């Protein structure tokens, strides 16, 4: 088996098809600390900066969103989860912040990721997408 003529470096972006753009943008910016980087209203795209990566939000009823079929719901999602690595991982402080924003939490635990085994927190955005906040590898 031959190797590809390139090497993958990192997650560049993820695209989420959304039902409520305002709620999703508030969550990703106010709760998780993203910032709006670029907006293309003509095609229905808001790009949020998440560290060195982007999280793109596309309304399901917009030009791009309609290409994806049915909207995500209780019986179907557009992805399993996205994982964001976190600098300055302080589990108690993170949990306090998330609870203060009324965020629905999932399981806490140690999980394997791109940097190795380390602590993580599962949580859910307003549309039910699961997010993993991943701390540094255990030493």
Secondary structure, 3 states (H helix, E strand, C coil): CCCCCCCCCCCCEEEEEECCHHHHHHHHHHHCCCEEEEEECCCCEEEEEECCEEEEEEECCCCCHHHHCCCCECCECCCCEEEEECCCCCHHHHHHHHHHCCCEEEEEEEEEECCEEEEEEEEECCCCCEEEEEEEECC
